[in-house]
Amino acid sequence: MSDQQADVLDVIEGLMQESRTFPPPPEFQARALVRDRSLYDEAAKDFEEFWARLAGELIDWFTPPTKRLEWDPPHCTWFADGELNVSYNCLDRHVQQGHGDQVAYHWVGEPANETRDVSFAELLEETGRIANGLKALGVKRGDRVGIYMGMVPELPAAMLACARIGAPHVVVFGGFSSESLAERLQSAGAKILITQDEGWRKGGKVPLKADADEAVAGSPSVERVVVLQRTGGDIPWNAQRDVWWHELVADVPAECEPARMNAEDTLFLLHTSGTTAKPKAPQHATGGYLLHAAVTHRLIFDIHEDTVWWCAADIGWVTGHSYIVYGPLANRTTGLLYEGDPAYPDWDRHWELVERYGVTTYYTAPTLIRSFVKMGPAYPGRHDLSSLRLLGTVGEPINPEAWLWYWKVIGQERCPIVDTWWQTETGAILISPLPGVTTLKPGSATVPLPGIEVDIVDERGTPVPPGSGGFLVITRPWPGMFRTLWDDDERYVETYFGEYGRGVYVTGDGAKQDSDGYFWLMGRIDDVINVAGHRLSTTEIESALVEHPAVAEAAATGAHDPQRGQRIVCFVLLKAGQTHTPELSGDLREFVAEKIGKIARPAAVLFGDDLPKTRSGKIMRRLLKDIAEGHDLGDTTTLRDADVVEELKRQADEAFGRTAS
Ligand code: WTA
């Protein structure tokens, strides 16, 4: 067992000590869409037939598929002869059925009193216009369109417009730096970039267009930049290249024929951090993805006509793609779209919105719940939360204390909590309770959904018995599965299917199953750090650091953080002649934030005359983590220079206010 895996298991042991169980509350169960185990039984008999039945019921096909799964490990197709259009499924069919006036998004801007309700009919109209606008700019089926925006209703409209004309979108989270944006635009070969003048965040303005300009300067494939006016602030303008959104849509009709897409055509690429410096771009197909997003949204979040849905993620991450845009719209759900920060103007912003809009179903990340816990119950206490019926979490394991707080203070002991496990690569949720059926255990994502088959294996790929920890793998394809990595099928095969055979998908997560068959997930076992639910690669951070003129060598590690799950701690060896000062430490943290994005800002940079290496020169990663977390370091005699470690430990303890041991 590797050191990293041992760490993971320690934490799982801690989690599993919470032994209380929570069966579905009877009032919830009485009206739940799924109340018994029949779906599990149906899927166990024939999982392909199970998905095919749902594909027939939940999706409107232009040409219904006769094919189901085709599996040539590690490549799969689902419904490969079916034809459909995702935007038609999210918009047109609802309007045609008389639901045009239903609100798709209650949009709430960050500045006070700025709100806008967008109906399905209005969203269809805006989508049609921007789709025609993109066509007018020369976007054709198969062209990639970059999107770098804040949380405004035009963002889903832009995505749906891409889907409408068959141009895969590449959304880049608005918090990423211009350099990260450039890298993603280039790797996708994006032809167009859609952005906005500025965004609002924590009461300040985010210079999206200015950052986009820098990125586009280094991305030769980008021909035109479409700019939505949001704040009206002054922005740089390139008259040959830039075009205002409002001018583009004013000149074109609202009707745009939805393209007949094959189920296997690419719907989008979405970059995520891997274990190398270069982010990879999982590529998602049209039919299987839409089905998986819609089914999981409907059944896990128990969607009814009167549901008011709020997924508080950012659309720039996969959670927003699947559970703000595609799943909810396919299911004709009314949802909330909030532009700003949960603490702006104060920490009760979310609860004020829950009360104002009568939110029934709220989905967020454990890191935010821990912040709420820290701020105390007075904030939710200011508001009437009685509309809530169901709560969810995603992105990282939730510690039982935070779970119980969520249950008591937010859900008022009435709302089941669905802890949903999935990844950018999986497209949609794979392990989760069904809230009308599953007895919950705080800290466990419970069991795989019907149709999903996972296992926990050891280094050799042998399944481990219940109670033992190992690597979480997925042992058969699912509809929302990414089809490959954009432009790098070799990396797809090697990264995900290289370990235990071509048919076994390696998730990169450690897990353990208890004697009831429940899955306890805890953290990555590769070089991925999960900060506040966001994936970052240690290598990416290290390569950013060594670009700084003062840095000779760098190593990064993820250390436990009570609020954010993990924090980034960097170790730096300076070039000869450089001296380490608190200012330089601050500069380096800022440098990484500028290179990658604020989410990657290290919590601390520690300086050593060397990095902790073995005599053969290999960085001891386990030791980095122990130093960063303030653990006892044990035997360091195998190190090249043991004094280095003492000094690093002193700096780490100082940085995190620990009394030196
Ligand atoms: C982690 C986010 C524990 C996990 C949808 C996974 C979780 C990574 C959970 C994917 C959960 C996500 N419990 N860990 N409920 N959900 N993770 O691609 O390590 O941003 O591999 O997708 O988040 O992160 P990604």
Residues whose N, C-alpha, C, O or C-beta is under 5 A from the ligand:
A	BS01	WTA	T393 V394 G395 E396 P397 D419 T420 W421 W422 Q423 T424 A445 T507 D509 L521 G523 R524 G533 R535
